[in-house]
């Protein structure tokens, strides 16, 4: 559903159709270049289905997520994905630009996040790093 438009822009935005990102999570854009004309901000719902993980990847932008629901997820980061942290509902995640990472949902329920980044396009720029995928158990 399109955003409610005014002469100044779009201020009320309805969630857009979800899609699977290149790295494997599902995105439902809210505020994006496509929905509002935003030039440097994306805000939307990000879901990692139960029992799934993202592919190893890196972005040229910063991103932040707030975990809304689910059990817990593992966030593996670092040049060789050697750092493991666990996030639960109510936790915030920050991914600096250029940091390789993988998110893993070993739970039985989807992990749902509110995600923001300083790149406005719905399909963000992603560099997959398949050489790192096998490093996360």
C-alpha positions as CSV (number, residue, x, y, z in Angstrom):
1,X,0.0,0.0,0.0
2,X,1.5,3.4,-0.9
3,X,2.4,6.0,1.6
4,X,0.0,8.8,2.4
5,X,1.3,11.7,0.4
6,X,1.2,15.4,1.3
7,X,2.6,18.4,-0.6
8,X,5.7,18.1,1.5
9,X,6.2,14.3,1.2
10,X,5.1,11.1,2.7
11,X,4.7,10.9,6.4
12,X,2.6,7.8,7.0
13,X,4.0,4.7,5.4
14,X,2.4,1.3,5.3
15,X,4.6,-1.8,5.3
16,X,5.6,-2.9,1.7
17,X,5.5,-6.4,0.4
18,X,8.2,-8.6,2.0
19,X,11.0,-10.1,0.0
20,X,13.9,-12.4,0.6
21,X,17.2,-10.5,0.6
22,X,20.4,-11.8,-1.1
23,X,21.8,-12.7,2.3
24,X,18.7,-14.8,3.2
25,X,16.6,-12.8,5.7
26,X,13.1,-11.4,4.8
27,X,12.7,-7.7,4.6
28,X,9.4,-5.8,4.7
29,X,10.3,-2.2,3.9
30,X,8.6,0.7,5.7
31,X,10.6,3.9,5.1
32,X,12.9,3.5,2.0
33,X,13.9,5.4,-1.2
34,X,11.1,3.6,-3.0
35,X,8.3,4.2,-0.5
36,X,9.1,7.7,0.6
37,X,11.9,9.1,-1.5
38,X,14.2,8.9,1.5
39,X,17.8,9.7,0.5
40,X,19.8,8.1,3.4
41,X,17.5,6.1,5.7
42,X,15.9,2.7,5.5
43,X,13.6,1.5,8.3
44,X,11.7,-1.8,8.1
45,X,10.8,-5.2,9.5
46,X,13.5,-7.9,9.2
47,X,12.7,-11.5,9.8
48,X,15.0,-14.5,10.1
49,X,12.9,-17.6,9.9
50,X,13.1,-20.4,12.5
51,X,16.0,-22.7,11.9
52,X,17.6,-20.5,9.3
53,X,20.7,-18.4,9.0
54,X,22.0,-15.6,6.7
55,X,24.8,-16.1,4.3
56,X,28.1,-14.6,5.3
57,X,28.1,-11.0,4.1
58,X,29.3,-7.4,4.5
59,X,27.7,-4.0,3.8
60,X,29.2,-0.6,3.0
61,X,26.7,1.0,5.4
62,X,25.9,0.9,9.1
63,X,22.9,-0.9,10.3
64,X,21.0,-1.3,13.6
65,X,18.3,-3.7,14.6
66,X,16.0,-4.0,17.6
67,X,14.8,-7.6,18.3
68,X,11.0,-7.5,18.7
69,X,10.2,-11.2,19.1
70,X,11.6,-14.7,18.7
71,X,13.7,-16.8,21.0
72,X,17.4,-15.8,20.5
73,X,19.7,-15.4,17.6
74,X,23.5,-15.8,17.3
75,X,25.4,-13.0,15.7
76,X,28.8,-14.1,14.4
77,X,31.1,-11.2,13.4
78,X,34.8,-10.5,12.6
79,X,37.2,-11.1,9.7
80,X,36.9,-14.8,10.2
81,X,33.5,-14.7,12.0
82,X,35.3,-15.6,15.2
83,X,33.1,-13.5,17.6
84,X,29.8,-14.8,18.8
85,X,27.1,-12.8,20.6
86,X,23.6,-13.8,21.5
87,X,20.6,-11.4,21.1
88,X,17.2,-11.8,22.6
89,X,14.0,-9.8,22.4
90,X,14.6,-6.3,23.7
91,X,18.2,-6.3,22.6
92,X,19.8,-3.9,20.1
93,X,22.3,-5.0,17.4
94,X,24.8,-2.6,15.7
95,X,26.7,-3.7,12.6
96,X,29.4,-1.3,11.5
97,X,30.1,-0.8,7.9
98,X,32.6,-3.3,6.5
99,X,32.1,-5.9,9.3
100,X,31.6,-9.5,8.0
101,X,28.7,-11.1,9.8
102,X,26.2,-14.0,9.9
103,X,23.0,-14.2,11.9
104,X,21.7,-17.7,13.0
105,X,18.3,-18.5,14.3
106,X,18.4,-22.0,15.9
107,X,15.1,-21.5,17.5
108,X,11.6,-22.8,16.7
109,X,10.1,-19.4,16.0
110,X,11.0,-16.6,13.6
111,X,13.2,-13.8,14.9
112,X,11.7,-10.5,14.1
113,X,13.5,-7.1,14.2
114,X,13.0,-3.5,13.4
115,X,16.0,-2.6,11.3
116,X,17.4,0.7,10.2
117,X,20.4,1.6,8.0
118,X,22.0,4.6,6.4
119,X,21.3,3.3,2.9
120,X,17.8,4.1,1.8
121,X,17.2,1.5,-1.0
122,X,15.0,-1.4,-0.1
123,X,17.5,-4.0,-1.6
124,X,20.6,-2.8,0.2
125,X,24.1,-3.2,-1.2
126,X,25.5,-6.5,-0.1
127,X,28.7,-8.3,-0.7
128,X,28.3,-12.1,-0.1
129,X,31.4,-13.8,1.4
130,X,30.8,-17.5,0.6
131,X,34.4,-18.3,1.7
132,X,33.3,-17.6,5.3
133,X,30.0,-19.6,5.4
134,X,31.6,-22.8,6.6
135,X,33.2,-21.1,9.6
136,X,29.9,-20.8,11.5
137,X,28.7,-24.1,12.9
